[in-house]
Amino acid sequence: MTKSLYVHVPFCEQICHYCDFNKFFLQNQPVDEYIDLCNEEMKKTIESFPANEKVSTIYVGGGTPTSLSTRQLERLLKDIKRNFQINHDVEFTVEVNPGSAEEEKMSMLFEMGVNRLSIGAQTFDEKLLKAINRDHHPEDVERTVQLSRQAGITNLSVDMMFGLPRQTMAQWKDSLKAVCNLPIQHISAYSLKVEEKTVFYQLLRKGKLPLPDQEDEARMYEYMLKELNLKGFHHYEISNFAKSGFESRHNLTYWDNEEYYGIGAGAHSYIQGVRRANHGPLPKYMKALKNNQLPYFEEHEVTLKEKMEEQMFMGLRKLNGISLSKFEERFGKSVYTVFPQVIENLKNEQLLIEAEDRVKLSEKGLLLGNEVFEKFLIGD
Amino acid sequence: MKPEERITRRDKIRNFSIIAHIDHGKSTLADRILEKTSALSQREMKDQMLDAMDLERERGITIKLNAVQLTYKANDGEEYIFHLIDTPGHVDFAYEVSRSLAACEGALLIVDAAQGIEAQTLANVYLALDNDLEILPVINKIDLPSAEPDRVKQEVEDVIGLPMDDCLLASAKNGIGIEEILESVVKNVPAPAGDPEAPLKAMIFDSLFDPYRGVIVYIRVMEGTVKPGEKVKMMATEKEFEVQEVGVFTPKPVAQKELTVGDVGFMIASIKNVADSRVGDTVTHANKPTSEALPGYRKLNPMVFCGLYPVDTNDYNDLREALEKLELNDAALQFEAETSQALGFGFRCGFLGLLHMEIIQERIEREFNIDLITTAPSVIYEVKKTDGEIVRIDNPSDMPDAQSIEYVQEPYVKAEVMVPNDYVGPVMELCQKKRGDYIDMKYFDENRVNIIYELPLSEIVYDFFDTLKSTTKGYASFDYELIDYKESRLVKMDILLNGERIDALSVVVHRDTAYERGKVIVEKLKKLIPRQQFEVPVQASIGQKIISRSTIKAMRKNVLAKCYGGDISRKRKLLEKQKEGKKRMKNVGNVEVPQEAFMSVLSMDESK
C-alpha cells in the first residue's frame, strides 16, 4: 500500500545558511546524468516493489527542483509519469524557489500535470532573506504566485520561517501579513533549528548567531496561531495551516505513518515495513545505480514496537491527534496497554487532551511537543 | 633451612625501591631491571609489568604496590637475591609509600635529566631518609635532546644535599646504564640485618584480596622465620590466623617452604578481610610473640568524604555490593549508608584523598557499570557546640545551626608548590584566593622556586590542582601533608530549588566569601539545570536568610517544527537523545537536575 512518492533534486544555485538537507552547489554537477540515474532508480524500485495501487501523492523537493533547466525538470517529471501508475486525482507538488521561477518553467509544470506548488518564501524581510542567504527578494514571492496562477496552477503553499537571527516580533507580524494577502491555500511555518554542518552552526559555535530567545520564539508561534486562524487558515499540524480541504495530502502520509517511495540522492523511503535511506553523496548514489544496484545506504525493518511508537509521535503532530479505535484496529492492542500511564500522566500535566475517540495535544502541548513525543518511546 | 644457610642467604639479599616523580620513568626502569635479571620470558613481558590494573595503566600511576624477587649474577661472580618493591607515586598514598620503603634497605632515586627535581621527588626522598635507606641517585632520560644532567646533578646536591659524585646516568627507555645500576645496588645497598632465629617480626606493607585465596598479605620479614602451618598474630588487631602458604613473586607467585630475614613475599592465611591485615602492622607468632611491634604503624584515616548515590535508585544494592567488593581490597576505603532527602539512598564514603576518590568512582562506574551521582567532596569539620559537645561533621548538611555553634575547626595542610620563577605571582594569588597562609619561599636556583603555604584541606579538595596546572601551564608540581586543625569562620550554606532545601547541595563556606560563593553557585546551577515545564527559583541561604537568588525560566517551546521530509529515523533519534539525557538526571524537588550539578557547587571558577 505505497501510495506516495518523494523525489529529491539535490541541486541549488545558492546554499542557505540553515540548510542541512542533502544538497550540492549546482555548478559543474552532472545534472543530466543524475536525472538518467533517477530514472534507473525508479525502474528498479518498481521492479522490486511493484505498486498494488496507483500513486496518489507526488512531491518533488530539494535542494531546489527549479534550479534545473526547464528541459531537465521536464525530463524528470516525464520519467516519474512513465514509471509510476498515477491516480487521476493525484496531488502533484513541486517545490519552487521564488528566485528561479519563470514563465516557461511554470507552464511546463502545469503541462506535466503538476497541480500544487510549494513556494519557499521563508520571510518577507529583505534583510532577513539576506541574513539566511536566500537568493530571492520579497517581491519575488508575489511574482511567483502570479506566474503560477497564470500558468494554471492555483493550489499554492508558501513556506515560512520564524525564530531567525535578530528577527523581531514586528518583522514576523509583517511577514505574516504579507503571506496572508496572497491568494494561496496553505502555509507551512517552521521555526529555525540550527543543525550541524551549516553556516549557522559555525556562527553559533563562535557565539555570533543572535537567535531570539525561547520566550520570543514561543510568542511568535502563538501570534501566528491567532493570526492565521483569523485569516481562515486552519491549523492542522504543528507547523501547517490550510484553507479547508487544502491540507497537504503528501505530508499527511508521513504523519499518518503510511508508506512512501523515495527516489534520489539522500531520499528516504518506507516500503513494505522497511525504512531505507539512499546514499547522499552524488558519486556513491550514482555509482550504485551504474552498477545496477539500488542506492541504499541503510535499511531498517521497523519492529512492531517502533511502529506503535511512530504512530504516536508522528500522529500527535496533527491537531486532531490519533484515533484510539484506529490504533487498536491496526495493532490489536489499545494505546493504554501499550503505553501504560503515559496518557494519564500527560493529561495530568495538561499536555494532552482526550475527546471521544481521539487523543491530541493541548494548546500547551503544541509548544512542548517533544516533551510529549518522548514519552511514547518505550525503551528497551 | 639450617640456621647458617639462613644467614648466608640473608647476606646475599638486596631490598630496594624506586622512587620518582610521576613520568620520570620509574615503571620503565622497573621493566628494564626485570628484563636484565631474566625474571620473565619475552612473551610474559608486558610493558610496565608492575602496574597491574588497567586503570593504573591508563592513568600511568601505580596504585597497588608489588614486590618482585629477582636473581642477579653480579660481576663478582656471586648470585644475589633482589627484591624490587614498587611504590605508589601519589600523595594520597604517602603512608603506603612510607611502609613499602620501610621494607627496603635502599632506594633508587630517579630524577628526570630534563625536568629535575619535582615536589613529589622531594617528598619521597624525605620518606626514604626517614626510613634510613641508602639512596642511590639515578639521572634518567639522559639521551633526551633537552637533557641537562650536570644542571640536575647540581640541583640534587643543592636541594637535597646528596653527594652526586657517583650518581648514575641512565636511559631506562633505551636500556642505557641498567647494568651499572644493578651493580651499584649490589655494592651500595646494605644486606638486611636481623636474627633468623629470633621471634617473628614481619611488616605488612600491602595486601590484596583474592576471591579464591582470601587476603594475600605482602610482608617483609625483619626477624625470625615464618612457615606454613604456623599460627600467627597481627599485633595491631590482635587477630590470629594459621598460615597456609608463604611465597615470593617472580613476579608470578611461587610458594616457598619458609620466609626468613630479608625476605619480601606473600603470606596466605585464610584472612577474609583486608581490614585484618593493615598496612604497617607487625605479624608475629601467636605462641612465641615478639615483645615489641615494629615502629611506624598507624591506622589510615580517610581525609576526604563524599556521598555516592546511584542515578537509578534500583542500583542501590548493586552499589553496596560494589563498595563491599572494593573494600575487600582497599583498607582505606570507608563507607556507610546514608539517606539524602534529595537523592534517596546512598553511601557516605571516605577516601585518603582526591585521587583515591576519583579512582573508586571510576572503578564503580566502569567495572560495576553503575551511574553515580557524586556530591561535592567534603572534609571532616570539628564543631564545638555551645552546649560544650564536640561533633565531627563529614557531611555539610549535618552541620548544626549557626546559633548552636561556638566554633568550627577545619583540617589544614602544608602545601609545597614547585614552579619556575615566572609563575610565582599566579601561584601566590591562587593560594591567597584559597585562604592560604604564606609560610615560606625557597629558591633552588635562579629559576626554580619552592613556595610553601598552609591551606585549608577543603580548599584543595576540588579544583586546586587543576587550576594550579592551568595557571602554570603545567609547570607546577604539588605536594601536601596534613598538619593540624585550625579554627575558621565557617558557615553552612544551603541551596534551595523550587523553594525546597536540597541537602545534597549544601556546602560549608567561609563567612567572608559566602555571598560571593552563593552568587556563583546559584548562577552556575541556573546554567546547568535545563528549563523545566515550570519556573524554578534557585536560592542560596545561610540559616533562614536568603543571600542569593535567581530563576530558571520555564520551558516555553520544545517542539520540532522543522520538516525532515520522510526522514523519520532522524526525528526518532532526536527524541531518543532527549529521553536518554533525562535518564541521567535526578529528580529532586520535582526538578530534573543533571549529575554534574552536584559537583559544581565547589568550583569557584565561574567559567566552568
Interface residues (C-beta under 8 A of the other chain):
Chain A: Y6 F21 G61 S188 A189 Y190 S191 K193 Q214 E215 E217 A218 Y221 I238 S239 N251 Y254 Y260 G262 A267 H268 S269 Y270 R275 A277 H300 E306 E309 E310 F313 M314 E349 L366 L367 L368 G369 N370 E371 F373 E374 L377 G379
Chain B: R531 Q533 K553 M555 R556 K557 N558 V559 L560 A561 K562 C563 G565 G566 D567 I568 S569 K571 R572 L574 L575 E576 Q578 K579 K582
